[in-house]
Amino acid sequence: MVLTELSESRLLSPRLLPYEIASIARKKIKSHPDARRAIEVSLAEALAMPIALVDVNYFDVVRLSSQSNLSTYDASYLWLAVRLDVPIVTLDRRLMTAAGRLSAF
């Protein structure tokens, strides 16, 4: 998907996304304490993005995680894409590979 197409798309994510973003910010602050303010600004911007947070079926996510050998966190993104029959947008190679291998869930 080209970035311009993405900017015109409705973005959806499992409800865990804000926690994952906050966890990344925490790790960055720990590694770069001098950049704390900039990281916090980036955190605020990321959390303000217009992304609809969606519930997932945890039982299906556990099954999909086992099938795909992904963490349950990553499997929740894949489950959502499969469930809604929409493309998955990620920079995570393992997740993208799993999405490509998945025929039907």
PyMOL commands that set and color helices and strands:
alter all, ss='L'
color gray80, all
select helices_A, chain A and resi 3-7+17-31+33-47+58-68+72-84+93-101
alter helices_A, ss='H'
color red, helices_A
select strands_A, chain A and resi 11-14+51-54
alter strands_A, ss='S'
color yellow, strands_A
deselect
rebuild
show_as cartoon
